[in-house]
Amino acid sequence: MKRNFPIIVSTVLLIMMLSGCGSPDSSSDSSLPSESGTIEQTDASDPTEASSDPAETQTTEAQAQDTTEQMIEETTTQAPTQATAETTEAAAPTEPSTSAQSAYASDSGSASASEIDRDTALAIAMEYVGVTEDEIYSTRTDSDRSNGIQVYEIEFNTEYCDYDFEIAISDGSIVEMSYDIDEYWLGRLDGSPVTMDEAIALIQDEVPGAAADDIRIWEERDDGWTRYEGNLYYDGVSYEFEIDPETGIIFDWSEERRS
């Protein structure tokens, strides 16, 4: 009996343990080391793997901070650039156009490349009538306005003739001209008598292209002195003249260009 006693006690204890496992309560379930319970506790209380390592956590936080600072810096840099571009675009239309710049040059009276000076105007007049500088003993040049055109008014004298010109400052064209030979010199200058038809031919020589029928001419007497007077309009220019029949000299001549 004594020999079998330990076996009996062991058997009773085993039965009691088995009886206790068969009726678990709710509180014992939460403490049992079951596989499902362990997994649930791990899921609920375990932090993420990234945060379990302190070094990795610090690196992640540093990277996030750098990214934020970079985004702030880019935003700050782009904002003034965009503002500058908008300012430039708004100012562009204020640039004066080519038409606004030409009107200003005209209104301000600034000289263009084609405008001439006084000396050039005098040279044009002298060449037109075939007079050299040595033949001139007096000159006068003024600037004025004639029929809405800026002109140089030029006067110069030779020994026997007086000349007057109006020459456009803008391009050097002759607007008006005239000359007058003193009657005193008519008998002292070389010449020969001419008829009225020959006088017409003289005018045609002076105005190439003009037809004889375009020339109006008549004889005029004054104080016993006979002369031919006439006029002509050709190619936009009005001409008036007087011719001495005894010498064939055109002693009074004028031209006026009409627009």
C-alpha positions in Angstrom: 0.0 0.0 0.0 2.8 2.4 0.9 4.6 1.5 -2.3 1.5 2.5 -4.3 0.8 5.7 -2.5 2.9 8.0 -4.7 1.3 6.6 -7.8 -2.1 7.3 -6.4 -1.3 10.8 -5.5 0.2 11.5 -8.9 -2.9 10.1 -10.5 -5.2 12.3 -8.4 -3.2 15.4 -9.2 -3.2 14.6 -12.9 -7.0 14.2 -12.8 -7.4 17.5 -11.0 -5.3 19.3 -13.5 -7.2 17.8 -16.4 -10.5 18.8 -14.7 -9.3 22.4 -14.3 -8.3 22.7 -18.0 -11.7 21.6 -19.1 -13.5 24.6 -17.5 -11.5 27.8 -18.4 -13.0 31.2 -17.4 -12.7 34.4 -19.2 -9.9 35.8 -17.1 -7.7 32.7 -17.7 -8.1 33.1 -21.5 -6.3 36.4 -21.5 -3.3 35.0 -19.7 -3.0 31.7 -21.5 0.1 31.5 -23.7 -2.0 30.5 -26.7 -0.6 31.3 -30.2 -3.6 33.5 -31.1 -3.4 35.4 -27.8 0.3 36.1 -28.3 -0.2 37.3 -31.8 -3.0 39.7 -30.6 -0.9 41.2 -27.9 2.0 41.7 -30.3 -0.2 43.4 -32.8 -1.8 45.7 -30.2 1.3 46.7 -28.3 4.3 46.3 -30.7 5.5 49.5 -32.3 6.5 49.5 -36.0 9.7 48.0 -37.0 11.0 51.5 -38.2 10.5 53.0 -34.8 11.9 50.0 -32.9 15.4 51.1 -33.9 16.4 54.5 -32.4 19.1 55.2 -35.1 16.6 54.6 -37.9 14.0 56.8 -36.2 16.5 59.7 -36.0 17.5 59.3 -39.6 13.9 59.3 -40.8 13.1 62.5 -38.7 16.2 64.2 -40.1 15.2 63.4 -43.7 11.7 64.7 -43.1 13.1 67.9 -41.7 15.5 68.4 -44.7 12.6 67.8 -47.1 10.4 70.4 -45.4 13.2 73.0 -45.4 13.9 72.4 -49.1 10.3 72.8 -50.0 10.2 76.1 -48.0 13.4 77.4 -49.7 12.1 76.5 -53.2 8.8 78.3 -52.5 10.7 81.4 -51.3 13.0 81.4 -54.4 10.2 80.8 -56.9 7.9 83.6 -55.6 10.2 86.6 -56.4 11.1 85.0 -59.8 7.4 84.8 -60.7 6.8 88.3 -59.5 9.7 89.6 -61.5 8.5 87.9 -64.7 5.0 89.4 -64.2 6.5 92.9 -63.7 8.6 92.6 -66.9 5.6 91.4 -68.9 3.5 94.3 -67.7 6.2 96.9 -68.5 6.9 95.6 -72.1 3.9 97.4 -73.7 5.2 100.8 -72.5 8.1 100.6 -74.9 7.3 103.1 -77.5 6.4 101.8 -80.9 8.3 102.6 -84.1 5.4 105.0 -85.0 5.5 106.8 -81.6 9.3 107.2 -81.9 9.0 108.8 -85.6 6.3 111.3 -84.5 8.5 112.4 -81.6 11.5 113.0 -84.0 9.3 115.2 -86.3 7.7 117.2 -83.4 11.0 117.8 -81.7 12.6 119.1 -84.9 15.5 116.8 -84.7 17.5 116.7 -88.0 17.2 113.6 -90.1 20.0 112.1 -92.1 18.7 113.7 -95.4 18.5 117.3 -94.1 21.0 119.8 -95.6 23.0 122.7 -94.0 23.4 126.2 -95.2 26.6 125.7 -97.1 25.1 122.8 -99.0 22.0 124.8 -99.9 24.2 127.6 -101.3 26.2 125.1 -103.3 23.0 123.7 -104.8 21.9 127.2 -105.8 25.2 128.1 -107.4 25.4 124.9 -109.4 21.8 125.4 -110.7 22.6 128.7 -112.3 26.2 127.9 -113.2 27.8 130.5 -111.0 31.2 129.9 -109.3 32.2 131.0 -105.8 34.7 133.5 -107.4 31.9 135.3 -109.2 29.9 135.9 -106.0 30.6 139.0 -104.0 27.8 138.9 -101.4 25.5 136.2 -100.0 22.8 135.9 -97.4 21.2 132.8 -96.0 18.2 132.6 -93.6 15.9 129.8 -92.6 12.2 130.3 -92.9 8.9 128.5 -93.7 7.3 128.7 -97.1 4.0 127.0 -97.9 4.4 124.7 -94.8 8.0 123.7 -95.8 11.1 124.6 -93.9 13.5 126.3 -96.4 16.7 128.2 -96.6 16.2 131.6 -98.2 19.4 132.3 -100.1 20.4 135.5 -101.8 23.7 136.1 -103.7 24.9 138.7 -106.2 27.3 138.6 -109.1 28.6 141.6 -111.0 25.5 142.0 -113.1 22.8 139.6 -111.7 20.9 139.1 -108.4 19.7 135.6 -107.4 17.1 134.5 -104.9 16.4 130.8 -103.9 14.2 128.9 -101.5 15.6 125.5 -101.0 13.9 122.8 -98.9 16.0 121.9 -95.8 14.6 118.4 -95.7 16.0 117.2 -99.1 17.7 120.1 -100.9 15.1 120.5 -103.6 14.5 123.9 -105.1 11.1 125.3 -104.1 11.5 128.7 -105.7 14.2 130.6 -107.6 14.5 133.8 -109.5 17.1 136.0 -111.0 17.2 139.6 -112.4 19.8 141.2 -114.6 20.1 144.9 -114.3 19.1 146.8 -117.5 22.4 148.6 -117.5 24.2 145.4 -118.4 22.0 144.3 -121.3 23.8 146.4 -123.8 27.2 145.3 -122.4 26.6 141.6 -122.5 27.1 139.5 -125.6 23.9 138.7 -127.5 22.0 139.0 -130.8 18.5 140.0 -131.7 15.7 137.4 -131.6 12.2 137.0 -133.0 9.3 135.9 -130.9 9.6 132.3 -132.3 13.2 132.3 -131.5 12.4 133.6 -128.0 10.0 130.6 -127.6 12.9 128.3 -128.6 15.1 129.9 -125.9 12.5 129.0 -123.3 12.3 125.4 -124.6 16.0 125.2 -124.1 15.6 126.3 -120.5 12.7 123.9 -119.9 13.5 120.6 -121.7 10.3 118.8 -122.7 8.1 121.9 -122.8 6.1 122.2 -126.0 5.9 125.5 -127.9 2.1 125.5 -127.6 2.5 125.4 -123.8 4.4 128.7 -123.8 2.4 131.9 -123.6 4.4 134.9 -124.9 3.6 138.4 -126.0 5.4 141.7 -126.8 5.4 144.5 -124.2 6.4 148.1 -124.7 7.3 150.4 -121.8 9.0 153.8 -122.0 10.1 153.1 -125.6 11.7 149.8 -124.6 10.3 146.6 -126.2 10.6 143.2 -124.5 9.0 139.8 -124.7 7.0 138.6 -121.6 5.5 135.2 -121.0 4.8 132.3 -118.8 4.7 128.5 -118.8 3.4 125.8 -116.6 5.1 122.5 -117.0 5.7 119.4 -114.9 4.4 121.0 -111.7 6.5 124.2 -112.0 5.2 127.6 -112.9 7.6 129.8 -114.9 7.6 133.5 -115.7 10.1 135.3 -117.9 11.1 138.5 -119.8 13.4 138.5 -122.8 15.3 141.4 -124.4 14.6 141.2 -128.2 17.8 143.1 -129.0 20.2 140.7 -127.3 18.1 137.5 -126.8 19.0 137.6 -123.1 16.5 136.3 -120.6 17.0 139.1 -118.1 14.1 138.3 -115.7 13.3 134.7 -114.7 11.3 132.9 -112.0 10.3 129.4 -111.1 7.9 128.1 -108.4 7.3 124.5 -107.8 3.7 123.7 -106.9 2.6 120.6 -105.1 
